[in-house]
Amino acid sequence: MWQQVEVQLPAMHRGFHLITGQVEAALSKMSPVSIGLLHVQLLHTSASLTINENADPSVRRDMEKHFSHMVPEDLPYYEHIYEGSDDMPAHIKASMLGSSLTIPIRDRQLCLGIWQGIYLGEHRDHGGARRIVLTLQGE
């Protein structure tokens, strides 16, 4: 069985944000599967998805600090600058982290580790609302 739904996430400030709850809410509205795979695809090029620590918010803050240090703004060799100084670094960060995740489903739930959560990496100062497509396959 295949199912698919699109979810719009609200605009978020620059940084890493837990979206596990929004993904779980969308999953709960789909026909339940006891075993399967959920593919999560972000439909944007200046944000990213990743799985990491879900308990301590300092991890998300440190992730933002590290990626901002690793991929700084206003480098003299950037050509793609007409959308703002945060845009080209956002594209690079998105490519580094990726725009999709595949997560196992077990007993109708995301099969994540106890301290794992799904992050949206918002790499723009004003990225706006973001859309994700959830594709569920299973039985």
Backbone as numpy.savetxt, mean C-alpha at the origin, in Angstrom:
# Nx Ny Nz CAx CAy CAz Cx Cy Cz
-13.11 -20.09 -7.84 -13.96 -18.91 -7.84 -13.06 -17.66 -7.84
-13.42 -16.70 -8.64 -12.71 -15.43 -8.73 -13.68 -14.31 -8.36
-13.20 -13.35 -7.58 -13.99 -12.18 -7.22 -13.08 -10.96 -7.26
-13.71 -9.81 -7.52 -12.89 -8.59 -7.56 -13.73 -7.41 -7.10
-13.08 -6.53 -6.35 -13.71 -5.31 -5.87 -12.68 -4.19 -5.86
-13.15 -2.98 -6.11 -12.26 -1.81 -6.03 -12.63 -1.03 -4.78
-11.61 -0.56 -4.07 -11.80 0.19 -2.83 -11.10 1.53 -2.97
-11.79 2.59 -2.59 -11.15 3.90 -2.58 -10.73 4.22 -1.15
-9.46 4.52 -0.99 -8.92 4.92 0.30 -8.95 6.44 0.39
-9.19 6.99 1.56 -9.20 8.45 1.68 -7.80 9.02 1.49
-7.73 10.29 1.17 -6.44 10.97 1.08 -5.72 10.88 2.42
-4.44 10.60 2.37 -3.63 10.49 3.58 -2.40 11.36 3.43
-1.89 11.83 4.55 -0.68 12.64 4.51 0.51 11.76 4.14
1.60 12.39 3.78 2.80 11.67 3.41 3.26 10.79 4.56
3.61 9.55 4.24 4.05 8.61 5.26 3.51 7.22 4.99
3.67 6.35 5.95 3.22 4.96 5.85 2.01 4.78 6.75
0.95 4.20 6.19 -0.33 4.09 6.89 -0.83 2.65 6.86
-1.30 2.17 8.00 -1.89 0.84 8.05 -3.25 0.86 7.35
-3.43 -0.02 6.38 -4.72 -0.13 5.69 -5.28 -1.54 5.83
-4.73 -2.31 6.74 -5.20 -3.69 6.94 -6.69 -3.72 7.20
-7.19 -2.82 8.03 -8.62 -2.79 8.36 -9.50 -2.56 7.14
-9.09 -1.66 6.26 -9.87 -1.40 5.05 -9.88 -2.62 4.12
-8.73 -3.30 4.03 -8.65 -4.50 3.20 -9.52 -5.60 3.81
-9.45 -5.78 5.13 -10.28 -6.79 5.79 -11.76 -6.49 5.63
-12.14 -5.22 5.72 -13.54 -4.85 5.55 -14.04 -5.19 4.16
-13.23 -4.91 3.15 -13.62 -5.24 1.77 -13.68 -6.76 1.58
-12.72 -7.47 2.15 -12.70 -8.93 2.06 -13.95 -9.54 2.69
-14.40 -8.97 3.80 -15.57 -9.52 4.50 -16.86 -9.38 3.68
-16.88 -8.47 2.71 -18.06 -8.27 1.87 -18.05 -9.18 0.63
-16.95 -9.87 0.41 -16.85 -10.79 -0.72 -17.34 -12.16 -0.26
-17.70 -13.01 -1.20 -18.10 -14.37 -0.84 -16.94 -15.05 -0.14
-17.18 -15.66 1.01 -16.07 -16.21 1.80 -15.40 -17.41 1.13
-14.10 -17.48 1.30 -13.33 -18.64 0.87 -12.53 -19.15 2.06
-12.41 -20.47 2.17 -11.67 -21.04 3.30 -10.17 -21.08 3.03
-9.81 -21.18 1.75 -8.40 -21.16 1.38 -8.28 -20.47 0.03
-7.27 -19.62 -0.10 -7.11 -18.91 -1.36 -6.02 -17.88 -1.31
-6.07 -16.98 -2.29 -5.11 -15.89 -2.39 -5.85 -14.60 -2.66
-5.40 -13.55 -1.98 -5.92 -12.21 -2.23 -4.80 -11.39 -2.85
-5.06 -10.88 -4.04 -4.10 -10.00 -4.69 -4.59 -8.57 -4.49
-3.71 -7.70 -4.01 -4.04 -6.30 -3.77 -3.18 -5.46 -4.72
-3.84 -4.69 -5.58 -3.14 -3.88 -6.57 -3.47 -2.40 -6.35
-2.46 -1.59 -6.16 -2.61 -0.14 -6.03 -2.59 0.47 -7.42
-3.56 1.32 -7.73 -3.70 1.87 -9.08 -3.05 3.25 -9.23
-1.86 3.40 -8.66 -1.16 4.69 -8.69 0.33 4.46 -8.82
1.04 5.49 -9.29 2.49 5.37 -9.51 3.33 6.16 -8.52
2.70 6.85 -7.58 3.48 7.64 -6.61 3.15 7.25 -5.17
2.65 6.03 -5.01 2.39 5.45 -3.69 2.76 3.97 -3.79
2.78 3.27 -2.67 3.21 1.88 -2.69 2.46 1.06 -1.65
2.65 -0.26 -1.75 2.12 -1.20 -0.77 3.26 -2.04 -0.24
3.20 -2.35 1.04 4.18 -3.26 1.64 3.57 -3.84 2.91
4.18 -4.89 3.42 3.76 -5.50 4.68 4.88 -5.31 5.68
4.50 -4.84 6.88 5.50 -4.65 7.92 4.82 -4.58 9.28
5.54 -4.16 10.28 5.12 -4.08 11.69 3.79 -3.35 11.85
2.85 -3.95 12.55 1.54 -3.32 12.72 1.28 -2.78 14.12
2.21 -2.95 15.04 1.94 -2.59 16.43 2.51 -1.22 16.83
3.75 -0.98 16.52 4.41 0.24 16.99 4.44 1.28 15.88
3.74 2.41 16.04 3.70 3.43 14.99 5.07 4.04 14.69
6.04 3.90 15.58 7.36 4.47 15.30 8.01 3.76 14.11
7.63 2.52 13.84 8.17 1.83 12.67 7.74 2.56 11.41
6.48 2.96 11.33 5.99 3.67 10.15 6.67 5.04 10.01
6.90 5.72 11.12 7.59 7.01 11.06 9.05 6.82 10.62
9.70 5.79 11.14 11.08 5.52 10.75 11.17 5.11 9.28
10.20 4.38 8.79 10.18 4.02 7.37 10.13 5.29 6.51
9.26 6.22 6.89 9.16 7.48 6.12 10.48 8.24 6.18
11.08 8.34 7.35 12.36 9.06 7.48 13.44 8.40 6.62
13.50 7.08 6.66 14.53 6.38 5.92 14.35 6.57 4.41
13.14 6.36 3.90 12.93 6.49 2.46 13.11 7.93 2.00
12.75 8.90 2.82 12.97 10.30 2.45 14.45 10.64 2.42
15.22 10.01 3.29 16.67 10.21 3.28 17.30 9.49 2.09
16.83 8.28 1.83 17.39 7.46 0.77 17.07 8.02 -0.62
15.89 8.61 -0.77 15.46 9.16 -2.07 15.05 10.62 -1.82
16.01 11.53 -1.76 15.70 12.92 -1.44 15.04 13.67 -2.60
14.43 14.77 -2.26 13.83 15.67 -3.25 14.89 16.62 -3.80
14.52 17.27 -4.89 15.31 18.36 -5.47 16.72 17.98 -5.90
16.90 16.77 -6.36 18.22 16.41 -6.89 18.37 17.05 -8.27
19.56 17.55 -8.59 19.72 18.33 -9.82 19.53 17.54 -11.11
19.62 16.22 -11.06 19.48 15.43 -12.28 18.05 14.98 -12.56
17.09 15.27 -11.67 15.70 14.92 -11.96 15.18 15.78 -13.12
14.62 15.15 -14.12 13.97 15.85 -15.22 12.48 16.01 -14.99
11.87 15.02 -14.37 10.43 15.00 -14.15 10.10 15.83 -12.90
10.03 17.15 -13.10 9.87 18.06 -11.95 8.62 18.93 -12.05
7.87 18.86 -13.14 6.76 19.78 -13.33 5.57 19.49 -12.43
5.54 18.34 -11.75 4.44 18.05 -10.82 4.84 18.32 -9.36
5.99 18.90 -9.15 6.42 19.22 -7.79 7.66 18.45 -7.39
8.34 18.96 -6.39 9.61 18.37 -5.97 9.44 17.00 -5.31
8.23 16.68 -4.86 8.02 15.37 -4.24 7.62 14.29 -5.24
7.35 14.66 -6.50 6.79 13.70 -7.44 7.80 12.66 -7.92
8.94 13.06 -8.43 9.90 12.07 -8.92 10.38 11.16 -7.80
10.72 11.68 -6.61 11.07 10.77 -5.52 9.94 9.79 -5.19
8.69 10.25 -5.32 7.55 9.37 -5.05 7.52 8.21 -6.04
7.80 8.49 -7.30 7.82 7.42 -8.31 8.94 6.42 -8.00
10.09 6.90 -7.60 11.21 6.01 -7.28 10.87 5.14 -6.08
10.33 5.74 -5.02 9.95 4.97 -3.83 8.90 3.92 -4.16
7.93 4.31 -5.00 6.88 3.36 -5.39 7.48 2.18 -6.15
8.45 2.44 -7.01 9.09 1.34 -7.74 9.91 0.46 -6.82
10.54 1.05 -5.84 11.35 0.27 -4.90 10.48 -0.68 -4.07
9.35 -0.18 -3.61 8.49 -0.97 -2.72 7.46 -1.80 -3.47
6.97 -1.31 -4.58 6.01 -2.06 -5.37 4.59 -1.58 -5.19
3.74 -2.01 -6.12 2.35 -1.57 -6.12 1.36 -2.70 -5.90
1.86 -3.90 -5.58 0.93 -5.01 -5.35 1.45 -5.96 -4.29
0.50 -6.69 -3.71 0.79 -7.72 -2.71 -0.09 -8.92 -3.00
0.39 -10.10 -2.70 -0.43 -11.30 -2.74 -0.37 -11.91 -1.35
-1.55 -12.09 -0.75 -1.64 -12.53 0.64 -2.48 -13.80 0.70
-1.99 -14.85 1.36 -2.80 -16.06 1.51 -4.06 -15.80 2.35
-5.10 -16.53 2.03 -6.34 -16.50 2.82 -6.48 -17.86 3.47
-6.73 -17.85 4.76 -6.96 -19.09 5.51 -8.17 -18.86 6.41
-9.11 -19.77 6.37 -10.32 -19.68 7.20 -10.99 -18.32 7.06
-11.10 -17.84 5.80 -11.81 -16.61 5.46 -11.12 -15.33 5.94
-9.87 -15.43 6.33 -9.14 -14.26 6.86 -7.78 -14.13 6.19
-7.23 -12.91 6.23 -5.86 -12.70 5.78 -4.93 -13.54 6.63
-4.01 -14.22 5.99 -3.03 -15.04 6.72 -1.75 -14.21 6.86
-1.77 -13.34 7.87 -0.63 -12.49 8.17 -0.04 -12.90 9.51
1.23 -12.63 9.71 1.84 -12.88 11.02 1.24 -11.97 12.07
1.43 -12.32 13.32 0.79 -11.60 14.43 1.15 -10.12 14.46
2.34 -9.77 14.01 2.77 -8.37 14.04 2.81 -7.75 12.65
2.15 -8.37 11.68 2.19 -7.86 10.31 0.92 -7.08 9.97
1.11 -6.01 9.23 0.00 -5.23 8.71 0.33 -4.74 7.31
-0.72 -4.36 6.58 -0.56 -3.86 5.23 -0.40 -2.35 5.29
0.67 -1.85 4.70 0.94 -0.42 4.65 0.61 0.14 3.26
0.03 1.31 3.25 0.04 2.17 2.07 1.16 3.16 2.31
2.12 3.20 1.42 3.16 4.22 1.47 2.70 5.40 0.62
2.34 6.49 1.27 1.96 7.70 0.54 3.22 8.54 0.40
3.70 8.68 -0.81 4.98 9.33 -1.06 4.85 10.77 -1.56
3.63 11.26 -1.65 3.40 12.65 -2.06 2.91 13.46 -0.86
3.18 14.75 -0.89 2.65 15.62 0.17 1.14 15.72 0.09
0.60 15.72 -1.12 -0.85 15.82 -1.33 -1.25 14.84 -2.43
-1.17 13.55 -2.12 -1.43 12.53 -3.12 -2.89 12.34 -3.47
-3.77 12.70 -2.57 -5.20 12.53 -2.82 -5.66 11.12 -2.50
-6.92 10.87 -2.80 -7.49 9.54 -2.56 -6.76 8.52 -3.43
-6.63 7.32 -2.92 -5.96 6.24 -3.65 -6.93 5.08 -3.82
-6.79 4.36 -4.94 -7.67 3.23 -5.22 -6.85 1.94 -5.22
-7.45 0.89 -4.65 -6.85 -0.44 -4.70 -7.88 -1.41 -5.27
-7.40 -2.40 -6.01 -8.25 -3.46 -6.53 -7.88 -4.74 -5.78
-8.89 -5.39 -5.21 -8.71 -6.66 -4.51 -9.26 -7.76 -5.40
-8.43 -8.73 -5.71 -8.84 -9.88 -6.50 -8.66 -11.12 -5.64
-9.76 -11.82 -5.39 -9.77 -12.99 -4.52 -10.00 -14.25 -5.34
-9.14 -15.22 -5.13 -9.28 -16.52 -5.76 -9.23 -17.56 -4.65
-10.15 -18.51 -4.67 -10.11 -19.56 -3.67 -11.35 -20.41 -3.67
-11.41 -21.26 -2.68 -12.57 -22.15 -2.53 -13.06 -22.16 -1.11
